[in-house]
């Protein structure tokens, strides 16, 4: 199947105003590090070159510290990352730090793989349950211009859905997938322009795994209860027993624990002590757990 067979479904259910927020792109720590200049069309060459454009760790440390509200904390910079206008401008190449691709936190599939191994594959092996990577349904909210979707595909996953509220982000993802060889089967890859506060009704309990990298941070910064509403939507679209991997460093700990309540989520990994951003892992409770624990 040719690359053009990949599904792109724009949001036709409602008009998203520029102040509304979905699982907003990648992450939002401080002023963005200087990235590669924006290129609307790129030659198809070795994917190994893709990560040459990420910032250095020293640049990240500087911007991370500033964003987290140190002596140089910038409230205006923090608030702008919660607006759709900011991300639209960046993905269209008009923002100050626009780029074709950028990965915040836990760069690439290899950084996420240990958590998948521990909480998915090791558990399956211990219970003699057969799991094929190609059959696992994965959702990537706020995909932005992060190449993690491409990384998952190259690792053998085939049931992949990614969404963002910015059409520019979707275009960046299409360009990133252009690194795949011609003839790659993308029938199971779907790109959607969606609002995280109101995901499609047909997605109910559709996904085995959800991987978000900084999206919850951007949503939190948008205010107006958007984080709580978006987490409710996550709970609705993930399967019972499904795993959520969240790379986050902005959401306050107390709010995180309140939002991911024990009635719906089982905490598997608390990343609050991680350096820089934390990696949190939750499992949506099975109905039997909900009943046995008295949460009904």
NORVEN-V976599 format. One line per field, one symbol per residue. ss: DSSP state (A for helix, B for strand, O for the rest). phi: phi as a letter, one per 30 degrees, with the letter a starting at -180 (. if undefined). psi: psi as a letter, one per 30 degrees, with the letter a starting at -180 (. if undefined). A space follows every 50 residues. Layout:
BEGIN
ss=???
phi=???
psi=???
END
This chain:
BEGIN
ss=OOAAAOBBBOOOOOOOOOOOOOOOOOOOOOOOOOOOOOOOOOOOOOAAAA AAAOOOAAAAAAAAAAAOOOOOOOAAAAAAOOOAAAAAAAAOOOOOOOOO OOOOOOOOAAAAAAAAAAAAAAAAAAOOOOOOAAAOBBBBBOOOOOOAAA AAAAOOOOBBBBBBOOAAAAAAAAAAAOOOOOOOOOOOBBBBBOOOOOOO AAAOOOBBBBBBBOAAAAAAAAOOOAAAAAAAAAAAABBBBBBBBBBBOO OOAAAAAAAOOOOOBBBBBOOOOOOOOBBBBBBBOOAAAAAAOOOO
phi=.deddedbcddcdaccddcdbcddhdbbchddddcdddbdbbddbedede ddcdddddddedddddddjdecebdddddddccdeddeddddicddbdad aacchgdideddeeddddccddddddchcdbcedcdccccdhdhcddddd dddddjdbcbbbbadcdddddddddddddddejddceccbcbcbcddade eddehccdbbbbbidddddeddihiddddddddeddcdddidcccbcbbc deeddddddcdddcbcdcbccdcddhdcccbbbdddeddddddicd
psi=kleffkkjjljgflkjlfflkajjbclhjakklkallkkekkkjakfffe gfgllleeeeeeeeeeeghafgkjeeeeeffgkeeeeeeefggflehlle kkjklijlefffeeeeeefdeeeeefghkkkkeffkkkkjkhfbhkgeee eeeffgkfikkkllfkfeeeeeeeeeffflkkfkjgegkkkkjlkffilk effkhfkekkjkjfeeeeeeffaggeeeeeeeeeeefklkflkkkjjkge kkeeeeeeeilfffkkjekjgfgkkblljkklkkkleeeeeeghf.
END
